[in-house]
Amino acid sequence: MSILSFAGLPSRLTYYSSLLLGLCLLLASQLSWANTIQTVPLRLTSDSITKIDLQDWIYVHKSQNISQLTKLLEQPDSTWKKFEDNQPQRIGVQNYWVTFSIYNPDDYLSRIIALDNPLLDSVVIYHFINGELVNAQQMGDSLPFKQRPLLSNIFLYPVELQPGDTHKFYIKVDSLGSISLPLVLWSSNDLTQLTETKNLYIGMQIGLLIAISLFSFFIALASTSYSYSYYSGYVLGLTILTASIYGVAFRYLWPQWPIMQQYIFTIIIPLTLGFSLMFTEKALQLKYHNLKMLRICRVMAAISFSLAVITPFINYSSAIYILVFVVLTMSTILVTFSLIQAFVGQRNATLYALGRLALLIGCILTGLLYVGIIKLDIAPQIPTMIGLTFEVFTMAAVLALRYSDERKAKFNIQQQALEQAQRIREVREEALHAEAENSEKLEQMVQERTLELEITLRELHEVNQKLTEQNTIDSLTGVKNRSAFDRRLIAEGRISRRQQTPMALLMIDIDKFKNINDQYGHLAGDYSIKMIAHTLSEFLKRPTDLVSRFGGEEFAIILPSTDDEGALLVAEQIRQAISEQDITHNGQHIPLTVSIGVSADIIDSDEHPMLLLEQADKALYQAKRSGRNKVCYYALKADQI
């Protein structure tokens, strides 16, 4: 994770205006070739290798106060020095100029200059052929992705080499991040093969991280486990960071918003660190093993989440150094915590410590590669990416072990419960045996206990009946709820089908109920719903009739053995009664009307009741659409309302 602190991050840069660029081209083309640097050019032939590291042919300008090419070309040769690849990497530079030359004596060649640092803010390549400026190409992650000459995660510049031409390149770099300039001259075929291999590796790594994050997220939803949710957030943060380091995020997620490149690292690094700390608390079970470590982890998590809000608003270089210090410090503390817990015998802590140590070692190696203390023939971010991948899988193993431990603990509890139940049964058998051996007194005691048990069971049965009844009642209105309505609808449908008697359904909806809530408040709305429910209950006289709250401000009524005329009569009486009802809440009169949809038929299949309900709902919709405070009937034969 610390590699992210060393990676170059974007800044806000303005586009060069076309006028300034044109002026630069015009002035530079007039300058004499004698004013340029007499450096040793790279000599190419058809037999030259197709991958050439340009570090040995690069010269760096000593001054960083020159922003225009015309001023640069006026400088003497002594202001340039040979590029040294072992010099420490710098973070944040302006007006950093490098140059190199390529001479092609005999053949027609096509090559691509690759700058494999996708996080540079601004890169301007000035291309001279035989002393004449032929192109000035601006790239960088401060510009939209589509403005690059070749659409790639890294910066590519194609060059066509004619026989006898000398090509000189001046490259100006501005960046708030690392100034690493790994310049390589490629043939198109070899670069394509390398790019495909590299993209495959990157895709596999990002894909694995996404898969682990989503898997942990769904496990967290299924198990309501905070450990999996924190781990999912941690891996998702690492996924975004990895994609951003390789330039994948800029290419595929926000190619038209370069400003995202300015803030993504300073926001996502502390967020990822915060989720890592919260996951550590759960993975090491500090709540049960060490309260002091628990408090320290929570304080560090609070600091990390605070930094995610603060660092985007402070100086970028300062933010980088702060994040470097915070990440290394907190990572070291976490490794120390895990080692301490491992020494005291906590099994999960050992795996956790291995993962953290791998990541920390990878970050240290990356830092040493960046500052030039050690040299390896790999990209600087590779050690951290390897350590990161190992750490993610190790943490997944920690979660798997914890899940296994929890399952074993539950199984042990179940076993203990079974053993306890077995002991209870044995004790009960012994008691019964003792009672059988005793005289009339023991028999009487058994009878008394049996009577008490019967009384208890009877009371329990009554309580269960009351609970069952309560489960079918809507708590607000006191009428039946939706679950009771669904069961009753099926039952009455079967009766109608068996007896060939009609069944009617009424769907009732309070008109403009949202306006009542907005105007009189939600308490008045609840009161209105209760009054409507009370009115509906008064109009249902038969024991078989059922009124239920269907949902929100909707009610449904089942009228067994009722044809369409009877249902319409009841519906009209209900509508008229509610419209004439005087409902007052807290001294405010609440005008209420309802729209009612009616359907009736003799049920002929198991699916018919639901069809009848759908028809009543369509009739209700028609009543509301035609002006509300109306009753509409759904005519099945005409298939219209």
Buried (B, 14 or more C-beta within 10 A) or exposed (E): BBBBBBBBBBBEBEEBEEEEBEEBBEBBEEBEEEEBBEBEBBEBEEEBEEEBEBBEBBBBBEEEEBEBBBEBBEBEEEBBEEBEEEEEBBBBBBBBBBBBBBBBEEEEBEBBBBBBBBBBBBBBBBBBBEBEBEBBBBBBBBBBBEBBBBEBBBBBBEBEBEEEEBBBBBBBBBBBBBBBBBBBBBBBEBBEEBBEEBBEEBEEBBEBBBEBBEBBBEBBEEEEBEBBBBBBBBBBBBBBBBBBBBBBBBBEEBBEEBEBBBBBBBBBBBBBBBBBBBBBBBBBBBEEBBEEBBEBBBEBBEBBBEBBEBBBEEEBEEBBEBBBEBBBEBBEBBBEBBBBBBEEEBEBBBBBBBBBBBBBBBBBBBBBBBBEEEEEEEBBBBBBBBBBBBBBBBBBBBBEBBBEEEEEEEEEEEEEEEEEEEEEEEEEEEEEEEBEEEEEEBEEEBEEEEEEEEEEEEEEEEEEEEEEEEEBBBEEBEBBBBEBBBEBBEBBBEBBBEEEBBBBBBBBBBBBBEEBBEEBBEEBBBBBBBBBBEBBBEBBEEEEBBBBBBEEBBBBBBBBBBBBEBBBEBBBEBBEBBEEBEBEBEEEEBEBBBBBBBBBBEBEEEEBBBBBBBBBBBBBBBBBEEEBBBBBBBEBEEEEB
